[in-house]
Amino acid sequence: MLLKSTQKICADLLFPKKYGNKLSAKKSAICNHFYPQHFFLTVLLLFSINSYAQFDPRVDCTNGCTSNDIQIKTAYLVEPNSPYNPLTSSFQCQGAANVKLALELTTKTPRVGVFIYARVVNKLDPTIIYATVSECFSTALASVGTTKVVFSQNIGWPCGTEILLTDVFIGWGTGNTDFCQGASTPRCPGTPSKCYSLPPGQYITVIIPTAGSTIAEKCSDAPGGTTATFNLTSLNSTIIGSQQNVSVTWYSNVALTNLINNPGAYVSGTTQVFAKVTNNSDPSAFTYGTVTLNVFVTPVANSASATLCSSDAGGTTASFNLTGLGSTILNGQTGVTLSWYSDAAFQNSISSPYVTGSTIVYAKLSNNNAASCSSSVAVPLTVNRIPTVSTASSTLCSTSPGGTTASFDLSSLEATIINGQQNVGVTWYSNIELTTGISSPHVTGTTTVYAKVTNSNAASCYNSIAVPLTVNRTPTVSAASSTLCSSDPGGTTASFNLTGLEATIINGQQNVGITWYSNIELSASISSPHVTGSTTVYAKVSNSSASNCYSSVAVPLTVNRTPTVTAASSTLCSTSPGGTTASFNLTALEATIINGQQNVGVTWYGNIGLTTAISSPHVTGTTTVYAKVTNSNATSCYNSIAVSLTVNRTPTVSAAISTLCSTDPGGTTASFDLSSLEATIINGQQNVGITWYSNIELSASISSPHVAATTTVYAKVSNSNAANCYSSIAVPLTVNRTPTVTSTSAILCSTDGGGTTASFDLSGLATTILNGQSNVSLNWYSDAAFQNSISSPYVTGTTTVYAKVTNTNAASCTNSIAISLTVNSRPGTITADVTQPTCAVSTGTITVTSSKAGLTFSLNSINPADFTNATGIFASLAPGNYVIRSKSSAGCISDGVTKEVLAAAGATPAADVLIVTHPSCTSSTGTLKVVKAGSLEEYDNSIFEFSNGGDFTDNPVFSFKAGEGYSITVRRKLDHTCFAITSCEGEAPITENPAAINNTQQPEQVMITAPLSVAIKAIPNPFADRVRFSVTTERAGNGSIEVFNMQGQKVKTVYSGFVPAGISYYDLEVTGQSSGQLIYVLRIGSEKISGRLVRVNR
């Protein structure tokens, strides 16, 4: 709620020259209460007007400026020398440095030449002016993207000082004429619509390098690891220093493309990261700092332990080598210090060797480069007791008569040795080194064994003692027997020499005698020699010095029967045709030789001495062999006989084959001359004849020549003197197929328009020529003599080439064919004009302007069936891109030419206005914006232009004064017949006599409703793959951002949901789209704002 009288009071206060300086404090308080923001801004504006000159006095451009077509997108400092790289945080600057000022300019209309004037001032104290720059740039300004200009004047910049541009003035010319041509001094533009002056009190921030650099160091997260977790966010204050209204984002590469998503917990090894410091008011203004991250390895404390036996038998302590344990704990690590302690608090250090009982000590590892990076491990030390031992021994008689050993019960000695100790075990060994284990009972002669007493809880802790074992010898006897063959073949008795067995029985013993008996009771004596059949006799061995000390042994006497033999012989033909040997079945002769005898076996020998054994069947020529008939129970009892073997020779044959190509191409048969093979088969033999057969049974005879496919025939070779003596052999006949060839040809359009050559795919023709044949190869030649080989693809004009087809299994089997190649000329490049749509006609026409003789045309197609247009005129085309191609009568299609039909002008635009800024107590002017009637959508200023009674401009925003009217025209740029007018008549101005104000009068209430202020900005624009939308709104609410193509089709919904008050950002990533233009639309509540995006390929 505001008072009209209050408006007047504020005017008196803000314009003292007009209303006087003597205003009461009450009036000032009233104005400040009801208009706090307006009051502050107006005072700041007046201060700015009084503090700065709006323009340099040397440039007297007093006609005012009405356009902002050319704008300064970004201002930043660059190096003083070409190529004028932007300053970064690494720029070497101490005190002050000479730098240059660079500007990024944008324009809606391409222009050449621009004059720019500005003052470079201190941000905190604008009265400090570092430079006044003034220069005319003969530069072509593009309507897409930005254009960089650099002032030639050096600026003395105090390092790190934040600076602004004020009193900015920009002037330009018309069209493509260089505005700066012929004038090095500042110039004024011809009309107010060709310049821009930055309003008083406003400024442009100059980007300076303010990001700092630092180093962060940490121990690795894991022992032995190379990475640590860094809180990069904690470094933000170091990076930005005293800067305000900036934000920091972190990247892993200097190109600032790899965003670190979680800088508060960033896991990394030793590396560099990059902090991007962005101006919150202008995200396009940023710099970066470098942060070195150093990771020191936390040592790995590997587990270790040591177990020793007590130094003395029965003791409890041992001396531990801690140095040896250190190698295990370090495990090859270098740059690490290891210290030993007897307590977990690391207060009491110890050294190696360390004498102790069972305990725990502690090893601490520290990184030599970072002592705080350490780890530790508890190391158990265990002492196991060595047992004590007591002496023991044992004496026995030998277990067996005549033996030298006894069986000792070692277990019975263990109680004596351990002498009551607990948790010990005894193992026995035959050597002092305790390497050869023995068990109980232990059979041995007189010797010493060793008892090893081991701690049951620590096998390595033991003691040992020597235990003597003594054996007293008992006399022995040795077994003996005798086996003889019967004295006569087939007999059952033999004569045994018993005296000859005595040496075996006494086995070298001294002072002994032997007597013989026929019974076990040793009562019936016998003498030597003794004739008997198989029986047992008994030898009594007496000690000569002690007759009662004797032993006896049973002596078996065995008589084995000598077999009889019967004569036998065998006659065979040679096994192999033409051979001299046969395979005799000797086994079949054995029944005749042994003549029914049992328990005999026959073995065969090639000599009479029976030393060269042979087996059955036995392959041999005519010869005599010998059969040895052996008693199966006594191999030494045998008989032998000579056996005659006779071999009659059989004729032989030699292998033969024949291989031919098929008589006809593609055929499977050939004519074989069998007679020519016969000499090979008989291989010089005399008195033989050959007959031919088609089967292995030799029943179907054939003659020579023989016509056949691949097969096998059989040659029968007969002995002329003995027809029943013959041999046969299989003779393979092989027919290799002669390849077939299928006729074909090729016709192509020339590679280039109007050309005479083409690239022929000979591989494709090969498929037709071979027609599915396998196991063949095809080679190409340019001559019928097959001398000049060619390959595919083959570039040529119209000609004839030759294909040679070879059977890959038989290189001599080939065929060939001549192939015609024809080249038809392809039409050349065509040209065409476009008649664009207008407001009245919504479609366009494309007309071919090049030669049309003998050609037909297609639109957006290479399908030959679509070349139906013979006039070269394509009418009624909707907006879009079109490709036109031509086709000759030979079917050859030209390259396409692309033409664009622009968007139709459409109906006459209907216009309305939206008040953007109302007049207030501080300003008698307001602004309005031309929008579409009804929907209130923005006009596309690439299609429409606007006028408020003057020149037409791309800007739909105009100023108006309170009480005055306006008349605004909107028209199509390409069709001025399409226009609309919206207007409002003026009102009489309101005047008021200051003297008539009654301070006691109650205020009259007036409601002022301001429209919702919404803005959207796309950065960068043009863009390649990614663009960010910056949305600014006074009030929060639900909204959306959508992107459409030029046909009105939605490409993507960037965001839909709650939009907070203030500034918010939304990202769009576009992939798979070609370059071109897009439309973005922002809706918040009832507000709708649209704009244009330009996408370019990288």
Stockholm file with secondary structure:
# STOCKHOLM 1.0

chainA/1-1098         MLLKSTQKICADLLFPKKYGNKLSAKKSAICNHFYPQHFFLTVLLLFSINSYAQFDPRVDCTNGCTSNDIQIKTAYLVEPNSPYNPLTSSFQCQGAANVKLALELTTKTPRVGVFIYARVVNKLDPTIIYATVSECFSTALASVGTTKVVFSQNIGWPCGTEILLTDVFIGWGTGNTDFCQGASTPRCPGTPSKCYSLPPGQYITVIIPTAGSTIAEKCSDAPGGTTATFNLTSLNSTIIGSQQNVSVTWYSNVALTNLINNPGAYVSGTTQVFAKVTNNSDPSAFTYGTVTLNVFVTPVANSASATLCSSDAGGTTASFNLTGLGSTILNGQTGVTLSWYSDAAFQNSISSPYVTGSTIVYAKLSNNNAASCSSSVAVPLTVNRIPTVSTASSTLCSTSPGGTTASFDLSSLEATIINGQQNVGVTWYSNIELTTGISSPHVTGTTTVYAKVTNSNAASCYNSIAVPLTVNRTPTVSAASSTLCSSDPGGTTASFNLTGLEATIINGQQNVGITWYSNIELSASISSPHVTGSTTVYAKVSNSSASNCYSSVAVPLTVNRTPTVTAASSTLCSTSPGGTTASFNLTALEATIINGQQNVGVTWYGNIGLTTAISSPHVTGTTTVYAKVTNSNATSCYNSIAVSLTVNRTPTVSAAISTLCSTDPGGTTASFDLSSLEATIINGQQNVGITWYSNIELSASISSPHVAATTTVYAKVSNSNAANCYSSIAVPLTVNRTPTVTSTSAILCSTDGGGTTASFDLSGLATTILNGQSNVSLNWYSDAAFQNSISSPYVTGTTTVYAKVTNTNAASCTNSIAISLTVNSRPGTITADVTQPTCAVSTGTITVTSSKAGLTFSLNSINPADFTNATGIFASLAPGNYVIRSKSSAGCISDGVTKEVLAAAGATPAADVLIVTHPSCTSSTGTLKVVKAGSLEEYDNSIFEFSNGGDFTDNPVFSFKAGEGYSITVRRKLDHTCFAITSCEGEAPITENPAAINNTQQPEQVMITAPLSVAIKAIPNPFADRVRFSVTTERAGNGSIEVFNMQGQKVKTVYSGFVPAGISYYDLEVTGQSSGQLIYVLRIGSEKISGRLVRVNR
#=GR chainA/1-1098 SS CBCHHHHHHHHHHHCHHHHCSCCCHHHHHHHHHHCHHHHHHHHHHHHHHHHSCSSCTTCCCTTCCCCCSSEEEEEEEECSSTTCCBCCTTCCCSSEEEEEEEEEEECSSCEEEEEEEEEEEESSCTTCEEEEEEEEEEEEECSSSCEEEECSSCEEEETTCCEEEEEEEEEECSTTSCTTTTCCSCCCCSSGGGEEECCTTCCEEEECCCCCCEEEEEECSSTTCSCEEECGGGGHHHHHTTCCSEEEEEESSTTSCSBCSCGGGEEECSEEEEEEEEETTEEEEEEEEEEEEEEECCCCCCCCCEEEEEEEETCCCEEECHHHHHHHHHTTCCSEEEEEESSTTSCSBCCSSEEESSEEEEEEEEETTEEEEEEEEEEEEEEEEECCCCCCCEEEECSSTTCSCEEECTHHHHHHHHTTCSSEEEEEESSTTSCSEECSSEEESSEEEEEEEEETTEEEEEEEEEEEEEEECCCCCCCCCEEEEEEEETCCCEEECSHHHHHHHHTTCSSEEEEEESSTTSCSBCCSSEEESSEEEEEEEEETTEEEEEEEEEEEEEEEEECCCCCCEEEEEEEEETCSCEEECHHHHHHHHHTTCSSEEEEEESSTTSCSEECSSEEESSEEEEEEEEETTEEEEEEEEEEEEEEEEECCCCCCCEEEECSSTTCCCEEECTHHHHHHHHTTCSSEEEEEESSTTSCSEECSSEEESSEEEEEEEEETTEEEEEEEEEEEEEEECCCCCCCCEEEEEEEEETCSCEEECHHHHHHHHHTTCCSEEEEEESSTTSCSEECSSEEESSEEEEEEEEETTEEEEEEEEEEEEEEEEECCCCCEEEECCCSSCCCEEEEECSCCTTCEEEESCCCGGGCCBSSCEEEEECSEEEEEEEECTTCCBCCCEEEEECCCCCSCCCEEEEEEECCBTTBSEEEEEEEETTTCCBCCTTTEEEESSSCCBSCCEEEEETTCCEEEEEEESSCTTCEEEEEECCCCCCCCCGGGCCTTSCCCCBCCCCCCCEEEEEESSSBSSEEEEEEEESSCEEEEEEEEETTSCEEEEEEEEEECSEEEEEEEECCSCCSEEEEEEEEETTEEEEEEEEECCC
#=GC SS_cons          CBCHHHHHHHHHHHCHHHHCSCCCHHHHHHHHHHCHHHHHHHHHHHHHHHHSCSSCTTCCCTTCCCCCSSEEEEEEEECSSTTCCBCCTTCCCSSEEEEEEEEEEECSSCEEEEEEEEEEEESSCTTCEEEEEEEEEEEEECSSSCEEEECSSCEEEETTCCEEEEEEEEEECSTTSCTTTTCCSCCCCSSGGGEEECCTTCCEEEECCCCCCEEEEEECSSTTCSCEEECGGGGHHHHHTTCCSEEEEEESSTTSCSBCSCGGGEEECSEEEEEEEEETTEEEEEEEEEEEEEEECCCCCCCCCEEEEEEEETCCCEEECHHHHHHHHHTTCCSEEEEEESSTTSCSBCCSSEEESSEEEEEEEEETTEEEEEEEEEEEEEEEEECCCCCCCEEEECSSTTCSCEEECTHHHHHHHHTTCSSEEEEEESSTTSCSEECSSEEESSEEEEEEEEETTEEEEEEEEEEEEEEECCCCCCCCCEEEEEEEETCCCEEECSHHHHHHHHTTCSSEEEEEESSTTSCSBCCSSEEESSEEEEEEEEETTEEEEEEEEEEEEEEEEECCCCCCEEEEEEEEETCSCEEECHHHHHHHHHTTCSSEEEEEESSTTSCSEECSSEEESSEEEEEEEEETTEEEEEEEEEEEEEEEEECCCCCCCEEEECSSTTCCCEEECTHHHHHHHHTTCSSEEEEEESSTTSCSEECSSEEESSEEEEEEEEETTEEEEEEEEEEEEEEECCCCCCCCEEEEEEEEETCSCEEECHHHHHHHHHTTCCSEEEEEESSTTSCSEECSSEEESSEEEEEEEEETTEEEEEEEEEEEEEEEEECCCCCEEEECCCSSCCCEEEEECSCCTTCEEEESCCCGGGCCBSSCEEEEECSEEEEEEEECTTCCBCCCEEEEECCCCCSCCCEEEEEEECCBTTBSEEEEEEEETTTCCBCCTTTEEEESSSCCBSCCEEEEETTCCEEEEEEESSCTTCEEEEEECCCCCCCCCGGGCCTTSCCCCBCCCCCCCEEEEEESSSBSSEEEEEEEESSCEEEEEEEEETTSCEEEEEEEEEECSEEEEEEEECCSCCSEEEEEEEEETTEEEEEEEEECCC
//
